[in-house]
Amino acid sequence: MHSVSHIKVRLVDLSQVGSAIRSWRLKAGLSQQQLATRLGTTQSAVSRWENGRDEPRLSTLAAILRECELEGVLMVEPGIDRAQLRQQLALTPRQRAESVMNVNRLRAIGRRTD
């Protein structure tokens, strides 16, 4: 059983994501293919993230941390999450409204647990 490293990750802007993913993966001793398999994606997707040609969703970043046996707080300064933006644009108006309602429910739950 590997021990989990505790880190605090602060990405000032999303241009830092690729180099961070590469660093985390190498520290964990994983190849791009091994990380991709653990994430249920392709090696080419991992390569695109690391080379800045695409940006993973924030939930995927959290999964990458977990798969690299890192545990921490992921803080991203306000900016554009292009992957989420593309996903939102692909939704119907009804799906977008449902998504907003879900976010509002999560925020309400978060306020109750603070």
Buried (B, 14 or more C-beta within 10 A) or exposed (E): EEEEBEBEBEBEEBEBBBEBBBEBBEEBEBEBEBBBBBBEBEBEBBBBBBEEEBBBEBEBBBBBBEBBBBEBEBEBEEEEBEBEEEEEEEEEEEEEEEEEEEEEEEEEEEEEEE
